[in-house]
């Protein structure tokens, strides 16, 4: 390091990187901004609903939103014709038979299901599709109790494994790991332009096909029930699409959730009709807040069919505004007698018997459902429920030979084929437009400087600025300017933020300044001073906010790109730098994983209760900086130099193996069909671009680091660009 660089580093030693005033809670900025946007979407929905005065207006209101819901789920295969149902084995019981079946209407993705039938079988019978919870697959005891009991009562019951669960598991550990894996699976499907909800609902309609086309169920008596945890969501959506479902019981969807605090506040404006984000990605639907297909609308779309608005725990019936809206919708049809509700007791935070916990649909919940089911599909109330249980091995539906015959493939590979078939070769304005659509909200804000101070530190002027990019949302930054006339500027970003960069890259910052280049270090939303917390896992606050952004029709990555572009717009207003000579340096300080990484089980949500320590987890990539450097250059023509370090080699690597070690807030739905990261690099043409140390989705290095300091390459590239 030259003496000048050493002097500069010394002068910057002890520099306080904090920019926000002590009275400002940077951690709350992004969460509060998202909360306000969600609340505004909820109020817009209320205003639109209040204009609905008759059945015709309701059906127009409903149809527009359900059409938007359908579009949001991504492409779905056309309903197949009659497909083959394979019976792997049969279990004969007293008054019932269990058929372990498999059918494959989507090539490569066999659907496994237990089919419970009366014995002998009546000429006409009601049917029920049960969507199991995210906790346990089709073989769980409560599901067996339902299947056997209802079959003895004369009904056909089908319980399929949901995508990623049971015999359709997509990861090697099984059990409750299937539940945690929904997070990974949905990220994989999203980058391919698909969704877990879209896949699940299409599959549930195929279960209706089995009942109607293969079993002989009375088409006027087809019920669909969604279990208490993650089962009600897809059932409500399926029923909104599929009119063959004549009776709907979606637990825990549409209104208050198990985590909702009671009593509910008075007044509709205080209620969040949009719902809350949750990592398993069926509760919070992308685009729902933007396009107004809120959960209550999806549930109400069942009208005038029989609907039981079911809750696992205690419920505040009197104050629930969704319950009131459902009643008003059913009144438009004169069908209030077809609307019912039931609830359990206690809170999700309590343990049995203080709370009515169950895994799918428990005995206490079934007892309260029976009168509704008797009225709706003619299912009698049993005097005693079955206590016969089979071992999971007895309920296997896809033995190895059948799996081979049906050419079963991981869902991620089917998704990869879909993405490849729809990939477009775009460049120039078309590529920018496509990325803008995928990211949502990438335009820079008008430059508003909330505060600006400067101080001299040796031969460097240090400016601290706060740029207001939205109400209550600011970007704090440091601008370091050497004593050089109109220096070019290097803007450097990383998830860890400016303080960590200043510490870890101090030599590089000093070298750039010594070479006569200014350095700008912004904390974009959710980074550095504005990071909402340290937990970057599936259960962390950043993940919740990223999922909320998808509900709002935006992405976390797109919001950060907009922030970066606002910073560049501010730099262009400065007289002490030449923002036409611009370099974007995106970096990451996260450690990488070894090439021979073996993925362990994911940590559970009950580790604290069990007292068991979660297994050590692989290091998570933080490719935000590298992605933003490339995206910033795509949208800003004067970014002539781009350095992407420890960025993501391609989103497609999410589909290479079951596990990915990426934060959700870099995920871009549909990105594989827009050329991926490689397409961004190609689009930058003859600009000076270096991608080094790139990692795949498992955070394993693919493109090695060059070994030279980042500043060395940046100085050389900036000088070459100036020539």
N, C-alpha and C positions, 0 to 999 in steps of 0.2 A: 504494500500500500504506500503510495507516494506521501511525501511530507505534508502536502496540501490536504490530501484526504485525511491524513492522521490528525491534522489540526482541526479540520471540520468535525471529525468524529469527536474529538475532545470537546469542541465547543457545544456539540449537541448532547454530550453526556449529561444525564440527569434531566433531560427534557421531559416535562410532564405531558403525556399524550392525551390527557383528559381535556375535552373541549366543551362538553355540555356543562351548564351551570349546575351547582350542587342541588338546586331546587327542582331540577328536571330528572325524572325517572326514565332513563333511556330504555330500560328493560320493558317498560310498559307501553312504549310508543307504538310499536307494530301491533301488539295485541289489542290496544285500544282503538287503533285505526280500523282494524278488521272488525272489531265488535261494532263500531259505528256503522260500517258498511252493511254488516249482517242485519243490524237493527233497521237500517233504511230499507233494505230489501223486504223485511218483514212488514214494515209500514206500507210499502207500495202494494204488497199483496193484500193487505187489509183494505186499502183504498179501492183496489180493483174489485174485491169481493163485495164490498158494500154497494157496488153498482148493480149487482145481480139481484133481480127482483122476481124473476119467473123461471120456469123450467127451460125455456128456450135460451135465455141468457146464460143460465148455468151450463147447459150443454155446450154452448159456444166457448165459454170460459174454460170448461174442462177439456174439450177437444184440442184447443190450442196448446194447452200445457202438457197434455199427455203426448201429443205429437212431438213437442220439444223434448220430453223425457225420452221418447223412443230414439230420437236423433242422438241424444247425449250418450247413449249406451254403446255407440259404435255399431258397425255393420253386424247384422245377424244373418245366419243362413236362412234361406227360404224354408218354410215348414216342409219336411220331407213327406213323401208319399208313405204308404204303409211299409213299415220296416220290420225286420225279423226280430223276434224276441227269443233269446236263448235261455233255456231252463237248465241251470247248472246242477241243481239237486232239488229234492222235495222233502219236506218234513210233514208227516201226517200227525194230526193231533185230534183231540176230542172236539168235534164240531168245527174244525178248521183245518186248513192246509197252508203251509208256508212254501212258496216257490222262490227260490234264490235265482233271480233272473238277471240278464244282462242284455242291453240293446245298444246299437251303435249308429244313431242317426247322423252324427257328425263323424266323418271318417277319422279314425285314429284315436277317438275319445270314447271308449265304451262307458256306458252309464250302468252302474251296479245298483240293484234295488232288491229289497225284500218285499214280496207281494203276498199279502195275507188274504185268503179267500174262504168263504163259508163252505162247509162240507156237510150235506150236499149243497150245491150252488143253486140258488133260486133263479127263476126266469128273469126277474128284474130286481136290481138291488142298488142301493146308494153306493157311492164311491168316495174315497178320501185320499188326497195327496198330503203327506206330512213332510214338511221341510224341517229338517233337524237343525239344532242350534249350532253355533260356531264352536261349542265346547266338545261335543261328542258326535260320532257318526251314527249310521242307521241301526247299529246293533245295540245301542244303549237301552237299558232296562225299561225305561218309561215308554220308549217307542215299541218295544216288544209287547208291553202290557196293552197299549192302544191297539196294535195290530191284531193280537189274538182275541182280545175282548170284543172288538168291533166286528171281527169276522164271525165270531160266534153269534153276534146279534144280527147277522145277515148282510154285512157290508164288505165291500172290497177295499182294502187299504194298501197303498203303495208307499214305501219309504225309501227313496233313492239316496245314495251318497251324494252330497253336494260336491262341486268341483274342488279338488284339493283335499278332500276328507276321505277317511276310511280306505276302501280299496281303490279310490281315485286319488290317493295322496300324492303330492308332488315333491315331498322331501323324505329323507330316509328314516326318520325317527318315529313317525306316527303319533297316535294319542293326541294329547293336548297341543303338541307341536303343530298339528294341522291348523289349529286356531291361530297361533302366532304367525304361521306361514301365509295366512291371507294377506298380510302386509306386503310380503315379498311378491306373492303371486299377482296382486293387483298392480304393483309397480311394473312388473314384467308385461302384463296385458296392456297397461296404459301406454307404454312407449310404442307398442305395436298398433295403437289406435283402437284397442278393444277395452273391455272392462269386465271385472269380475261379476258385477250385477247383470250385465248383458248376458254373460255366459250362464249364470245361474237361472235367470228367468226363462231363457230359451229351453234349458234342460227341464225345468218344472212343467212347461207346456208339453214336453215330450212324455212326461209321466201321465198327463191327461190323455195323450194319444193312446198310451198303453191301456188305461182304464176303459176308454170308449171303443177302441178298435180291436183289442185283443181279449178283453174280459167280459164285455157285454154289460157295462154299468149303465143305469138309466141316465141319459144325458141331461135330464132335468134335476138330477140330484148329485152333483159333483162338488164336494167341498174341498177347500184347500186351507190347511192350517199351518201357520208358521210358528216355530217354537220360540221360547221366551228370549233367547239371546242370539240374535243374528238370523233367525228364521223368519220372523214376521216381516222384515224389510223386503226380501225378494218375493214373498207371497203377495204382499200388497201391490208391488209393481207388476207381477205376473197377472194378477186379477184385473188390473187396469188395462192390460193388453188383450187378455184372453177371455172373451165372453162365455166360453164354455164352462168356466168356473162359476158355479151358480150360488156358492155360499163361501164366505171368506172370514177367516179368523187370523188376523195378523197381530201377534203379541208385540207389545212394546214398540209400536211404530205409529207415527202420525202426530203424536202429541207429546206429553211429558214422558221423559225417559226414567229408568230406574234411579239415575243420579240426580234427578230434578228435586229441588228443595221445596217442601210443602210447609205451610199453605202457599198456593200460587198467589201472585200479586193480583190485585183487582185491576181490571181494564185490559183490553186487548193490546194496547201499545206496549205494555210491559212484558208481554209474552214473546218468546223467540219462536216464531212459526217455522223458521228455517232449520232448526235443529242444531245440534252440536257435532263437531268433528270427532271422529273416532277411527283408530288405525285400521280396523278390519274392513273399512271402505264400503260397507253396504248401507250404513246409517246416514252418511253424508254423500249425496250424489253430486258429481261434478256438474256445473252449470245450473244447478237447481235454484240457487238464489238469484242468479242473473235472469234466467228464463222463466222463473216463477212457478215451476212445478214442485211446490213445497210438499213435504210429507203428508200434510192433512188433505191436500188436493188429491194425491195418489190414492189415499184410503177412501176418500169420498167418491172417487170414480167408480167404486163398486156399486153405488146406488143405481137402481132400486133393489139390487140383489141382497139377500140376507147378509148382514155384517155384524160380527161381534168384535167390538173395540176392546181388546183384552189387555190387561196389565198384570205383570207378574207379582207386583207388590201393592202396597196401599196406593190409593188414587184419590185425588181431590176433585171428585165429580162436580161439585157445585161451582168451582171456579175455573174448570178446564174449558178454555174458549174453543178448543178443537171439538170437544163433545157437543158444544152448542152449535157449531157450524155443521157438524155431521147431521144433527137433528134437523136443522134448517134445510139441508139438501134433501133429506128423505121426506120432509114435509112437502117439497115441491112435487114429489111423485105420489103424495098421499100414502106413503109406505113406512111411516114411523114404526109400525108394528114389526117391520123386518130389521130394525136396528136395535141392537142390544149391546150391553157392556158388562164386563166382569173384571174383578180384581182380586188380588191376594191381600196380604197384610204385611206390615213391617216395612223395613227399609233394606236396600241392598247392602248397607254397611253392617246390618245385624246378622246374627247367626241363627239357624233353626234351633228351637221352634219359634223364636221371636219374630222371624220373617219367613215368608213362604217361598224360600229358595227352591228351585228345581233345576234339572239339567235341560229338559226339553219342555214337556207339558206334564206337570206333576199330578198326582191323584186329587189334591184339593182343587186344582184348576180344572181338571176334567169334570169333577162333580158339579162345578158351577157352569160348565159348558153344556152339560147333557140336555137341559130343557131347551136351550137354543137349537141344538142339533136335532132334537126330536121334531121341533116345529119346522125346521128348515129343510132337512133331508130325510126325515122319517127314521132316524136312528134311535132305537129305544134306549132308555136308561137302564143300565145293567143292575141287577140285584147285587152282584159281586163281580169284581174285576179279576182278570186272570193273574195268577202269580207264577205261571209257567215261564221259565227262562231258558234260553239256549245260549251256549257258549259262542263267542264270535266265530270260532272255527266252523261251527255248524251252519253259519249264515253266509258263508263265502259264496260269491256270485261269479267270480272271474278266476277260475283255476288257470294254471299256467298254459295249458294247451289252448284254451279259448282266448286267452290274452294274446297268444302268438297268432292265432287265426284271425283275430280282429285287428292285428297290427297296431296295438295300443302304443301311443306316443305321449311324451310329456306335453302338457298344455303349452309350455313355452315354445316348443318346436312348431306346434300348429300355429301359434301366434306369429312366429318368425316367418313361416310361409305366407301368412296373410299379409304381413308387412311388406315382404319382398314383392308380392303380386301388385301391391298398390303404390310402390315407391315411384316418385316422380323425379325426373332430372330437371332441376330448376337452377337458374342462375340470375344474377342481376336483380332487377326490381321484383321479378316473380319470386325469387328466393326470399328476399326481404319481406315481401308481403305474406308469404307462407309462414315464415317464422313469427312475424307479428301476430298472425292469427293464432298460432299455436301457443305463444307466450301470453298474449293478452296484455293490454295496457303498457306498451313499451315506449310510448311517447314521453319525452322529457317534460317536466313541469316548468312553468314559468319561473324564471330565476327570482327568488325572494330570499334575501340575505337577512336572517333573523339576528345575527350578531357577527361581528368581525373585529378582531384585535390583532395587532402585530407587535413583534419585538425583534430586536437585533441580537443574534447570538454569534459573535465573531463575524465571519464573513458571510453569514447566512441570515436572511430575514425569515422569521417564523410567523406565519399567519394562522390564526385559529378562526375558522368560519363555521357557522351553522346555517345550512340551507334548508329552508322550509319547503318540502316537496308535497305536502298535503296537510290538511288540518291536523295539528298535533303530531305530525310525523316529520322528523328532520334528519338530515345527514350531517353529522359533525365531521370535520376534516382538518387536516394539517396541510399547509402549503409551505414548502421549504424552497426558498429562492436564493440562489447564489448571487454574488456581486458581479454579475455578468449582464451586459445589455441584451434585452429580449431573449432570454434563454428558451430553448425548447423545453417541453415538460413531459415527464414520465409519470403516468397515473398508475399506481399499484394497488391492487385489491386482493383480499383473501378473506375467507370465512372467519378466521381468527381475529381480524381487525388490525387497525393501524398500530396499536400498542405492541402487539405481538410481532408484527412485521418490523417495527423500529428496533426491537430487541434482537430478533433473529437475523435480520438483514442489515444490521448497522453498518458493516463494512461496505456493502453495496450502495446503500443510500449515500454514504460519505463519498464514495468514488464517483457516483453520478453527479453530485453537487460539485465535486472538484473538477469534473470534466465540463462544467458550465451548463448543466441541465437542472432544471427545477424538478422537484419531486412532490407529487400530491398524493396524500394517503387518506381516502375517505372511508368512513364506516357506513356502508350502505345498510338499508333496513335489515335488521336481524343479524348484523355482524358487529363485532367489536363492542363499542359502548351501547349499541342498541340491540344486542343479542338478548332474547327473552329468557335465556337460561343456558346452563351448561349441558343439559341432557339433549343429545342429538339422536337418540334412539327412536324406535317406533312410538314410544309412549311419552316422548318429550314434547315440550311446548312448541318447538319449531315444526314438528310434524303436524300437530293440530292446526297451526296457522297455515301451513302449506295446503292441507286438506280444505280448510276454510276458503283459501284463495281459489281453489278449483271450484267450489260451490259458487263463488262469485264470478266465475268465468275468467279468472286470471290465474297467474302462477307466481310463486315466490320468485322464481328466476326472472320472470318478466318484470316484476316490480323492481328488482334490483338492477336490471338493465336500464329501466327508466331512471332510476336514481343516478346511475353512472352517467347517463346521457345528460342529466341535469347538471352534474358536476362539470362535464365538458363544456356545456353552454355557459356556465359561470366563468370558467377559465378563459373563455373567449372574450369576456368583458374586461379582463385584467390587462393593464398596461405593462405590468412587470414580467409577463411571460409571453412567449409566442406560441399560442395554442394551435397554430397551423403546423408546427413541428411537434407532432404528438406521438408518443409511444404508450401502449397499453401493456402493462405487466401484471398478469394474473398468476398468483402463487398459492401454495398450500404448505402448511407446516405440519400436516398430519403424517405420522409414520405409515409405512406400507407393510403389507403382509408378505410372508415368504412364498415362493413359487409352489412349494409343496404343502400349502395350507390345507388342513383337514377341518371342515366346518363342524363346530360342536353344536349341541342343542341350543336353542335360543333361551334366554332367561325368561322365566315365567312371571306372571303377575301375582303369584302367591308365595314367592320366595321368602318374603318377610314374615308371612304367617307361618310358613313351615319351618322357618329357621335354617333352611338349607341355602348355602351360598350358590349363586348362579355360576355356571361354568365360565371360565375366562373367555371373553369374546374377541374375535379378530378386530384389528384396527379398522376403523371406518374411513373411507376416502372423504376428502373435502375438496372436490374439484371445482367449486364455485368460481374461484379466481380465474382459472384457465378457461372455463366456459365463457365468463364475462369478457375476457380479453378478446376472444374470437368474435363473440356476438357484438361487442362494442364496435369492433372494426367493420363488421358487416353493415352496421347501421350508420357509422360515422366515417365518411370518406377521407377525412384528414388524419385518421389514425394510420400513419404510414409504416409504423413498426409495431409488431405484436410479439410478445413473449408469453407463451403458455407453459407453465411449469406445474407438474403434478396434476394436470387436468385429466379429463376422462378421454380415453382413446376413442371410444364410441359407445353410445347408449346400447347398441346391439349386443354388447358383451353381457348385458343383463340376462340375455336369453341363452348364454352358453352353459350355465350350470344352475342348479336350483337356487343357490344363495347369492345374494348381492349385498355388499357392504357399502351402501351409499345412503346419504340422508335423503329423505323424501323431498326436501325443498329444492333439489335440483332436477326433479322429474318433470318431463315435458310430454304430456299425452300426445301421441301421434308422431313423435319426432322421427321414428324410423322411416316414415314415408316422405320425409322432407330432406333426405340426404344425410342425416345424422351429423356428427361432429366432423367427419371427414369431408362432407360437403361444404361445411363452413370454411375449412382450410383451402379447399380448391377455389371457392368463390372469391377469396382474397387476392387471387391472381398474382400480379408481380410485386405486391407489397412484401416487405421484409418480415417474414414470419418464422418463428422458431417454436416448435412443439417439442418439449423434452420432459423426460421423467413421467410420461403419461401412464396412467394406470387403467386397468380394466375395472369392471363393476365389482370385482372381489378385492379391489385395492391391491392388486399385484402389479408391479412395474412391468410395462410392455415396451415402452420406448425409454432407453436409459438416459440418465442425465449426462450432459456433455462433459462434466467435470470442471468446466470453467465457471467463474462467478457470473451470476446473471448480469451484473453491471458491465462486465467486459463485452459481452455480446451486444447489450443495449447501446453502449457508447459507440461501438463500431457500426452498428446498424443505423443509428441516428446520424453519424457523420456521413455514412455512405448515402443515406437518403437526402442529406443536405446538398451533396454534390450533384 
